[in-house]
Amino acid sequence: MNTPAVNVTWEDLVSTALVGTDRRSASPGEVLEQAAVQVVRARAGRRTREGHPPAPAAEETRPLAARAAGDRLARMLGGEQARLLPEWLEAAAAIGVRVPAHLIPGLLDLGARDRSIRSHLGALTGARGRWLAELNPSWSYLLAEAADMPSGDLWEFGTSGDRRGYLAALRAAAPAQARELLERGWDKETPEDRAAFVLLLSENLGMDDEPFLEAALDDRRREVRQAAADLLTRLPESRLARRMAERAARFLVKDGGGLRADPPKACDSTMERDGVRPRPPAGTAQRGWWLQQVIARTPLAFWAGHLGLPPERAVQLKVGDWAREVAMGWTRAAILQHDARWARALFEVEPLTDLLAVLPPDEQSARAAELVVRHPVDGQMIMMLGGVARPWGPRLAKAVLKKIVETSGTQPWNAGELIRLAGERLDPAMHGHVQEIAELAVILRFRYDMSKELS
């Protein structure tokens, strides 16, 4: 057997494998043997070289969480009541504390796998977390999250997350000043930051923002264009809203006692600029996809004049071949435009979780209670309940507890999921009133103690 050449690099071997050994005058056996040598050499170690220790982390600005709260967090990271971790993070962020240093790596590992918990990690892990994120590429996502840092020169010199936090705070306090700050350096921002910054303009959105958002429709980045179109959809007097209403007037008309849809036959460049995506998802008809998006971006107030009907009657009309696309377009419009009246009307036809989110929390709970009482437990009900904000109201709590008792013997899986949802959404002070459902009582007591530790 030939001795593999020690001066062959790993890159050379990869290149040979890609183009083929016959084109590099090498046999497959030789390449594999040389690769084995490279692996052994890499595992054996590397040459030492002069290095410098990293600079220490900055001083912490947040106080440490109480010891009991930190101990509970450690137990949750170890698997105990792990579904409640987002609630712990939210509560801790709200009172302005940071997590114990020895728990930061575990939290950052979890955040690398679960994007849903990242929003609070920038502040909760403090200066130590940011220091670690700069040293470990797997944790670098943390630098895109807002941290609780002194303002100073954050807009000029802060990380991506720092700058988003700064702009969000400025937008809440002085909307016009925030938009003007963004406009001044817009062309120098990265595509990722431009997309994130546009979304922040949703706070205190008004017609003063319309010229900037209209110009953003020409951005090179699709995410920027989509975000701008979404916000312009919420402004009924915007130029985009007027263009969409003109299209919708042609594509959906009243016809006798129903509606007749005539979807667009093409998606031209002006429609694409206004946020209509030309390529439909798999299994979706192309023309129906375009119709759905036009309806979704049309001001909902337009339909009362165009159809001569309030939303409660409009959603009941027969449409024919394109009924599903019309309903989905209206649903998306109600969500984008935060229109509670349309959301109520559409929810009566099809109780979608996303529509509940548009309604006030008390109404969410009341409408969900009606559905729980009237319908058997199934996956759709569980999904709907997952969208109802906590804490659940008394009517919904009573209805769900009754369903748990009714289904525990016949549908143990559904009953178990209801117990876990109720444990996350009921008022934790109820822990002493549900002792007959032991698992639920345990979850609620865990949350009750957790809230005391973080109060």
C-alpha positions as CSV (number, residue, x, y, z in Angstrom):
1,M,0.0,0.0,0.0
2,N,1.4,3.4,-0.9
3,T,2.0,5.8,1.9
4,P,-0.4,8.8,1.5
5,A,1.2,12.1,0.8
6,V,1.3,14.2,3.9
7,N,1.2,17.5,2.0
8,V,-2.2,16.9,0.5
9,T,-4.8,19.3,2.0
10,W,-8.3,18.5,2.9
11,E,-9.5,21.0,0.3
12,D,-7.5,19.0,-2.3
13,L,-9.2,15.8,-1.3
14,V,-12.7,17.4,-1.5
15,S,-11.9,18.8,-4.9
16,T,-10.8,15.4,-6.1
17,A,-13.9,13.7,-4.8
18,L,-16.1,16.3,-6.5
19,V,-14.6,16.2,-10.0
20,G,-13.8,12.5,-9.9
21,T,-10.6,10.5,-9.2
22,D,-10.2,9.6,-12.9
23,R,-9.7,13.3,-13.7
24,R,-7.0,13.7,-11.0
25,S,-4.9,10.5,-11.8
26,A,-5.8,9.1,-8.4
27,S,-7.5,5.9,-7.3
28,P,-10.5,6.0,-5.0
29,G,-8.6,3.9,-2.5
30,E,-5.8,6.4,-2.3
31,V,-8.2,9.3,-1.8
32,L,-10.0,7.5,1.0
33,E,-6.6,6.6,2.6
34,Q,-5.4,10.2,2.4
35,A,-8.7,11.4,3.9
36,A,-8.3,9.0,6.8
37,V,-4.9,10.4,7.5
38,Q,-6.2,14.0,7.4
39,V,-9.0,13.1,9.9
40,V,-6.5,11.5,12.3
41,R,-4.2,14.5,12.1
42,A,-7.1,16.8,12.8
43,R,-8.2,14.8,15.8
44,A,-4.7,14.5,17.1
45,G,-4.4,18.2,17.7
46,R,-3.0,21.2,16.0
47,R,0.2,23.3,16.3
48,T,0.2,25.8,19.1
49,R,0.4,29.4,18.2
50,E,0.5,32.6,20.0
51,G,-2.9,33.8,21.2
52,H,-4.5,36.4,23.4
53,P,-7.3,35.9,25.9
54,P,-10.5,37.7,24.9
55,A,-11.4,40.9,26.6
56,P,-13.6,40.5,29.7
57,A,-17.4,40.9,29.4
58,A,-18.8,44.3,30.2
59,E,-20.3,45.2,33.5
60,E,-23.8,43.9,34.1
61,T,-26.6,46.5,34.2
62,R,-29.5,44.2,35.4
63,P,-29.8,42.7,38.8
64,L,-29.6,38.9,39.2
65,A,-32.8,37.0,39.4
66,A,-33.8,35.7,42.9
67,R,-32.1,32.4,43.8
68,A,-35.5,30.6,43.9
69,A,-36.3,31.8,40.4
70,G,-32.9,30.8,39.1
71,D,-33.3,27.3,40.7
72,R,-36.7,26.9,39.0
73,L,-35.2,28.0,35.6
74,A,-32.5,25.3,36.0
75,R,-35.2,22.7,36.7
76,M,-37.1,23.8,33.6
77,L,-34.0,23.6,31.4
78,G,-33.5,20.1,32.8
79,G,-37.0,19.1,31.6
80,E,-39.4,19.9,34.4
81,Q,-42.4,21.7,33.0
82,A,-40.3,22.7,30.0
83,R,-43.4,24.1,28.1
84,L,-43.6,26.9,30.7
85,L,-40.1,28.2,29.9
86,P,-41.4,31.0,27.6
87,E,-43.6,32.3,30.4
88,W,-40.7,32.3,32.8
89,L,-38.6,34.3,30.3
90,E,-41.4,36.8,29.6
91,A,-42.0,37.4,33.3
92,A,-38.3,37.7,34.1
93,A,-37.7,40.2,31.2
94,A,-40.7,42.2,32.4
95,I,-39.2,42.8,35.9
96,G,-35.7,43.6,34.5
97,V,-33.6,40.8,35.9
98,R,-30.9,38.5,34.3
99,V,-30.4,34.8,34.6
100,P,-27.6,33.1,36.6
101,A,-24.4,32.9,34.6
102,H,-24.1,29.1,34.7
103,L,-27.4,28.8,33.0
104,I,-26.6,31.0,30.0
105,P,-24.9,28.3,27.8
106,G,-28.0,26.1,28.2
107,L,-30.3,28.9,27.3
108,L,-28.3,29.9,24.3
109,D,-28.1,26.3,23.1
110,L,-31.9,26.1,23.4
111,G,-32.3,29.5,21.6
112,A,-30.2,28.2,18.7
113,R,-32.8,25.4,18.2
114,D,-35.9,27.4,19.1
115,R,-36.4,30.8,17.6
116,S,-39.6,31.5,19.6
117,I,-37.6,32.1,22.8
118,R,-35.0,34.4,21.4
119,S,-36.7,37.8,21.8
120,H,-36.0,38.0,25.6
121,L,-32.6,36.3,25.6
122,G,-30.7,39.4,24.6
123,A,-31.7,41.2,27.8
124,L,-31.9,38.2,30.2
125,T,-28.4,36.9,29.4
126,G,-26.9,40.3,29.9
127,A,-23.4,41.3,29.0
128,R,-22.1,37.8,29.7
129,G,-24.5,36.4,27.1
130,R,-23.3,38.9,24.4
131,W,-19.7,38.1,25.3
132,L,-20.3,34.4,24.8
133,A,-22.2,35.0,21.6
134,E,-19.2,36.9,20.1
135,L,-17.0,33.8,20.8
136,N,-19.3,31.0,19.6
137,P,-20.8,31.2,16.1
138,S,-23.7,28.9,17.2
139,W,-24.8,31.6,19.6
140,S,-24.2,34.6,17.3
141,Y,-28.0,35.0,16.7
142,L,-28.1,36.7,20.1
143,L,-26.4,39.7,18.7
144,A,-29.5,40.3,16.5
145,E,-31.7,40.5,19.6
146,A,-32.3,43.7,21.6
147,A,-30.4,44.0,24.9
148,D,-31.0,46.2,27.8
149,M,-28.0,48.4,27.2
150,P,-27.4,52.2,27.8
151,S,-28.5,54.2,24.8
152,G,-25.3,56.1,24.1
153,D,-24.3,55.7,20.5
154,L,-26.3,52.5,19.9
155,W,-27.7,53.6,16.6
156,E,-24.3,54.3,15.2
157,F,-22.2,51.6,16.8
158,G,-24.5,49.0,18.4
159,T,-25.2,45.5,17.2
160,S,-28.1,44.7,14.9
161,G,-30.3,43.8,17.9
162,D,-29.2,47.0,19.8
163,R,-30.2,49.2,16.9
164,R,-33.6,47.5,16.5
165,G,-34.3,48.0,20.1
166,Y,-33.3,51.6,19.9
167,L,-35.4,52.3,16.8
168,A,-38.4,50.5,18.4
169,A,-38.2,52.6,21.6
170,L,-37.8,55.8,19.5
171,R,-40.7,54.8,17.3
172,A,-43.0,54.4,20.3
173,A,-42.0,57.8,21.7
174,A,-41.5,59.9,18.6
175,P,-42.8,58.1,15.4
176,A,-41.8,60.8,12.9
177,Q,-38.3,61.1,14.4
178,A,-37.8,57.4,14.1
179,R,-38.9,57.3,10.5
180,E,-36.6,60.2,9.6
181,L,-33.7,58.6,11.3
182,L,-34.3,55.5,9.2
183,E,-34.6,57.4,6.0
184,R,-31.3,59.2,6.5
185,G,-29.2,56.0,6.4
186,W,-31.6,53.7,4.5
187,D,-29.3,53.0,1.6
188,K,-26.4,52.0,3.9
189,E,-28.4,49.4,5.9
190,T,-28.0,45.7,5.2
191,P,-31.0,43.9,3.5
192,E,-31.7,42.0,6.8
193,D,-31.8,45.1,8.8
194,R,-34.0,47.0,6.3
195,A,-36.5,44.2,6.5
196,A,-36.5,44.3,10.3
197,F,-36.6,48.1,10.5
198,V,-39.7,48.3,8.2
199,L,-41.6,46.0,10.5
200,L,-40.9,48.3,13.4
201,L,-42.9,51.0,11.7
202,S,-46.1,49.1,12.5
203,E,-46.0,50.9,15.8
204,N,-47.9,54.2,15.5
205,L,-48.4,53.6,11.7
206,G,-50.0,56.5,9.9
207,M,-50.3,58.2,6.5
208,D,-47.1,60.2,7.2
209,D,-45.3,56.9,6.7
210,E,-46.9,56.2,3.3
211,P,-44.3,57.9,1.0
212,F,-41.4,56.0,2.7
213,L,-43.3,52.7,2.5
214,E,-44.4,53.2,-1.1
215,A,-40.7,53.8,-2.0
216,A,-39.8,50.6,-0.1
217,L,-41.9,48.6,-2.6
218,D,-39.0,49.0,-5.0
219,D,-36.4,47.5,-2.6
220,R,-34.2,44.7,-3.9
221,R,-35.0,42.5,-1.0
222,R,-38.3,40.6,-1.2
223,E,-38.8,40.6,2.6
224,V,-38.6,44.4,2.6
225,R,-41.1,44.7,-0.2
226,Q,-43.5,42.3,1.6
227,A,-43.2,44.1,4.9
228,A,-43.9,47.4,3.3
229,A,-46.9,46.0,1.4
230,D,-48.3,44.6,4.6
231,L,-48.1,47.9,6.3
232,L,-49.5,49.9,3.4
233,T,-52.5,47.4,3.4
234,R,-53.3,48.8,6.9
235,L,-53.6,52.3,5.4
236,P,-56.9,52.5,3.5
237,E,-55.9,55.8,1.9
238,S,-52.5,54.6,0.7
239,R,-51.7,54.4,-3.0
240,L,-51.3,50.6,-2.8
241,A,-54.7,50.2,-1.1
242,R,-56.3,52.2,-3.9
243,R,-54.6,50.1,-6.6
244,M,-55.7,46.9,-4.9
245,A,-59.3,48.1,-4.6
246,E,-59.3,48.9,-8.4
247,R,-58.1,45.3,-9.1
248,A,-60.6,43.8,-6.6
249,A,-63.5,45.6,-8.2
250,R,-62.8,43.7,-11.5
251,F,-62.0,40.4,-10.0
252,L,-65.0,39.9,-7.6
253,V,-68.4,41.3,-8.3
254,K,-72.0,40.7,-7.1
255,D,-74.0,38.4,-9.3
256,G,-77.6,38.0,-8.5
257,G,-77.8,36.6,-5.0
258,G,-74.2,35.6,-4.9
259,L,-70.7,36.6,-6.0
260,R,-68.8,35.9,-9.2
261,A,-65.0,35.7,-9.1
262,D,-62.9,36.2,-12.2
263,P,-59.3,35.8,-11.0
264,P,-56.5,37.7,-12.8
265,K,-55.2,35.9,-15.9
266,A,-51.6,37.1,-15.3
267,C,-49.5,38.5,-12.5
268,D,-47.8,41.6,-14.1
269,S,-44.9,43.6,-12.7
270,T,-47.2,46.2,-11.0
271,M,-49.0,43.4,-9.1
272,E,-45.6,42.0,-8.0
273,R,-44.5,45.4,-6.9
274,D,-47.6,45.6,-4.7
275,G,-46.8,42.4,-2.9
276,V,-48.5,39.8,-5.0
277,R,-46.2,36.8,-5.2
278,P,-46.4,35.1,-8.6
279,R,-45.5,31.6,-7.7
280,P,-48.2,29.7,-5.7
281,P,-47.6,27.1,-3.0
282,A,-47.7,23.5,-4.1
283,G,-51.3,22.3,-4.8
284,T,-52.7,25.9,-5.2
285,A,-54.1,27.1,-8.5
286,Q,-52.1,30.0,-9.9
287,R,-55.0,32.3,-10.7
288,G,-56.7,31.5,-7.4
289,W,-53.4,32.4,-5.5
290,W,-53.3,35.8,-7.2
291,L,-57.0,36.4,-6.5
292,Q,-56.5,35.6,-2.8
293,Q,-53.5,38.0,-2.5
294,V,-55.4,40.9,-4.2
295,I,-58.3,40.4,-1.8
296,A,-56.0,40.2,1.1
297,R,-54.5,43.6,0.3
298,T,-57.7,45.4,-0.5
299,P,-59.1,47.7,2.3
300,L,-62.0,45.8,3.9
301,A,-64.0,49.0,4.0
302,F,-64.1,48.9,0.2
303,W,-66.4,45.8,0.2
304,A,-69.3,47.5,1.9
305,G,-69.6,50.0,-1.0
306,H,-68.7,47.6,-3.7
307,L,-71.1,44.8,-2.6
308,G,-73.6,47.0,-0.8
309,L,-73.5,44.6,2.2
310,P,-72.1,44.6,5.7
311,P,-69.4,41.9,6.4
312,E,-71.8,39.7,8.3
313,R,-73.8,39.2,5.1
314,A,-71.0,39.4,2.6
315,V,-69.2,36.3,4.1
316,Q,-72.4,34.3,3.7
317,L,-72.7,34.8,-0.1
318,K,-72.1,31.9,-2.4
319,V,-69.1,32.4,-4.6
320,G,-68.8,29.3,-6.8
321,D,-65.5,27.9,-8.0
322,W,-63.3,30.3,-6.1
323,A,-65.1,30.4,-2.8
324,R,-62.1,29.1,-0.8
325,E,-59.7,31.7,-2.3
326,V,-62.1,34.5,-1.6
327,A,-62.6,33.4,2.0
328,M,-58.9,33.0,2.6
329,G,-58.3,36.5,1.1
330,W,-60.8,38.1,3.4
331,T,-59.3,36.2,6.4
332,R,-55.8,37.4,5.6
333,A,-57.2,40.9,5.2
334,A,-58.9,40.9,8.6
335,I,-55.6,39.8,10.2
336,L,-53.4,42.3,8.3
337,Q,-55.8,45.2,8.9
338,H,-56.7,44.2,12.5
339,D,-60.4,44.5,11.7
340,A,-62.4,42.9,14.5
341,R,-65.8,43.2,12.8
342,W,-64.7,41.2,9.8
343,A,-62.8,38.8,12.1
344,R,-66.1,38.1,14.0
345,A,-68.0,37.6,10.8
346,L,-65.5,35.2,9.3
347,F,-65.1,33.3,12.6
348,E,-68.8,32.5,12.6
349,V,-68.3,30.8,9.2
350,E,-65.0,29.1,10.1
351,P,-63.5,29.3,13.6
352,L,-59.8,29.8,12.7
353,T,-57.3,30.5,15.4
354,D,-55.7,33.4,13.5
355,L,-59.0,35.3,13.5
356,L,-59.4,35.0,17.3
357,A,-56.1,36.8,17.7
358,V,-57.7,39.9,16.1
359,L,-60.3,40.1,18.9
360,P,-59.9,41.5,22.4
361,P,-58.8,38.9,25.0
362,D,-62.1,38.8,26.8
363,E,-64.0,38.2,23.5
364,Q,-61.5,35.6,22.5
365,S,-62.2,33.7,25.6
366,A,-66.0,34.0,25.4
367,R,-66.1,32.9,21.7
368,A,-63.8,30.0,22.4
369,A,-66.1,28.9,25.4
370,E,-69.1,28.8,23.0
371,L,-67.2,26.4,20.7
372,V,-66.0,24.2,23.4
373,V,-69.5,23.8,24.7
374,R,-71.0,23.0,21.3
375,H,-68.4,20.8,19.7
376,P,-66.6,17.5,20.6
377,V,-62.9,17.6,21.3
378,D,-60.7,17.3,18.2
379,G,-57.5,18.6,16.8
380,Q,-59.1,21.7,15.5
381,M,-60.5,22.7,18.9
382,I,-57.2,22.1,20.5
383,M,-55.5,24.3,17.9
384,M,-58.1,27.0,18.4
385,L,-57.6,27.0,22.2
386,G,-53.9,27.3,21.7
387,G,-54.6,30.7,20.1
388,V,-56.6,32.1,23.0
389,A,-54.6,34.5,25.2
390,R,-54.0,33.8,28.9
391,P,-55.5,34.0,31.4
392,W,-58.7,32.3,30.1
393,G,-61.9,33.7,31.4
394,P,-64.3,31.9,33.8
395,R,-66.6,30.7,31.1
396,L,-63.9,29.1,29.0
397,A,-62.2,27.7,32.1
398,K,-65.4,26.0,33.2
399,A,-66.1,24.7,29.7
400,V,-62.6,23.2,29.3
401,L,-62.6,21.6,32.7
402,K,-65.9,19.9,31.9
403,K,-64.5,18.6,28.6
404,I,-61.4,17.2,30.4
405,V,-63.6,15.2,32.8
406,E,-65.8,14.0,30.0
407,T,-63.0,12.9,27.7
408,S,-60.4,11.6,30.2
409,G,-61.7,8.0,29.9
410,T,-62.6,7.9,26.2
411,Q,-60.0,10.2,24.6
412,P,-56.9,10.2,26.9
413,W,-54.7,11.8,24.3
414,N,-57.1,14.8,23.8
415,A,-57.7,15.0,27.5
416,G,-54.0,15.2,28.2
417,E,-53.5,17.9,25.6
418,L,-56.4,19.9,27.1
419,I,-54.9,19.5,30.6
420,R,-51.5,20.9,29.4
421,L,-53.2,23.8,27.6
422,A,-55.3,24.6,30.6
423,G,-52.3,24.4,32.8
424,E,-50.6,27.1,30.6
425,R,-53.6,29.4,30.2
426,L,-55.8,29.3,33.3
427,D,-55.2,31.7,36.2
428,P,-52.5,29.9,38.3
429,A,-54.4,30.9,41.4
430,M,-56.9,28.2,40.5
431,H,-54.5,25.5,41.5
432,G,-56.4,24.8,44.7
433,H,-59.7,24.4,42.9
434,V,-58.8,21.7,40.5
435,Q,-57.4,19.0,42.8
436,E,-59.6,16.4,41.1
437,I,-57.4,16.8,38.0
438,A,-54.1,16.1,39.6
439,E,-51.8,16.8,36.6
440,L,-53.5,20.2,36.0
441,A,-53.2,21.1,39.7
442,V,-49.5,20.4,39.6
443,I,-48.9,22.6,36.5
444,L,-51.0,25.5,38.0
445,R,-49.2,25.3,41.3
446,F,-45.8,25.3,39.5
447,R,-46.9,28.5,37.6
448,Y,-48.3,30.0,40.8
449,D,-45.0,29.6,42.6
450,M,-43.1,30.8,39.6
451,S,-45.1,34.0,39.4
452,K,-44.4,34.7,43.1
453,E,-40.7,34.2,42.6
454,L,-40.7,36.6,39.7
455,S,-43.0,39.3,41.2
